Amino acid sequence: MTSPNSAQYYTVKQIAETYHCDEETVRRRIRQGKLHADRFGREYLVSDVDLKAYLTGRRASLPYNFPKNQPSLGAGEEGVSQSATD
């Protein structure tokens, strides 16, 4: 179980696979400043909070149709935990 203050992180690949778009599309949105991400080495990681903000319209949406059974971004998802990035 994760605590309320621990963030869940997703890789560019995880986001692209979940939302059926190209990894370069996700990277482009990050470079454009439309999707906030933290950089760890050569990899971008997007927090669940930033991904939710992006998907709920506080930032532009990805140009693809999202799956109707879109997974929850809460605890239990297969993202990268905060402790893995420390």
C-alpha positions in Angstrom: 0.0 0.0 0.0 1.3 3.4 -0.8 1.0 6.5 1.4 -1.1 9.4 0.2 2.1 11.5 -0.2 4.0 9.1 -2.4 3.9 9.8 -6.1 3.5 7.1 -8.8 5.7 7.6 -11.8 5.2 6.4 -15.4 7.8 6.1 -18.2 7.2 7.5 -21.7 6.8 4.0 -22.9 4.1 3.1 -20.3 2.1 6.2 -21.2 2.4 5.6 -25.0 1.3 1.9 -24.6 -1.6 2.8 -22.3 -3.0 5.6 -24.5 -2.1 4.0 -27.8 0.2 6.7 -29.2 3.8 6.9 -30.3 6.5 7.4 -27.7 7.8 10.4 -29.7 4.3 12.0 -29.3 4.7 11.8 -25.5 8.2 13.1 -25.6 7.2 16.0 -27.9 4.4 17.0 -25.4 7.1 17.0 -22.7 9.5 19.1 -24.7 6.7 21.6 -25.6 5.9 22.0 -21.9 2.4 20.6 -22.3 3.1 17.6 -20.1 5.4 18.0 -17.1 8.0 15.3 -16.5 11.2 14.9 -14.5 14.3 13.7 -16.2 16.4 11.0 -14.6 19.4 10.3 -16.7 18.2 9.8 -20.2 14.6 8.9 -19.2 11.6 11.1 -18.6 9.3 10.1 -15.7 5.8 11.6 -15.4 4.1 11.6 -12.0 0.5 10.5 -11.7 -0.5 14.0 -10.6 1.0 15.6 -13.8 -0.5 12.9 -16.0 -4.0 13.4 -14.5 -3.6 17.2 -14.9 -2.7 16.7 -18.6 -5.5 14.2 -19.3 -8.2 16.3 -17.5 -7.6 19.2 -19.8 -5.5 21.5 -17.7 -3.0 20.8 -20.5 -3.6 19.9 -24.1 -4.7 16.3 -24.7 -2.9 13.6 -26.7 -4.1 13.5 -30.3 -5.4 9.9 -30.1 -8.6 8.2 -28.8 -8.1 7.0 -25.3 -9.3 3.5 -24.4 -12.8 3.5 -22.7 -11.4 1.3 -20.0 -8.6 3.7 -19.2 -6.7 2.4 -16.1 -6.9 4.3 -12.8 -3.8 6.2 -11.9 -4.1 5.3 -8.2 -2.2 2.9 -6.0 -1.6 -0.6 -7.4 -0.7 0.5 -11.0 2.5 -0.8 -12.6 4.3 2.6 -12.6 7.6 3.3 -11.2 7.4 4.0 -7.5 9.0 7.1 -6.0 11.4 4.9 -4.1 12.8 3.5 -7.3 13.8 7.0 -8.4 15.7 7.9 -5.2 
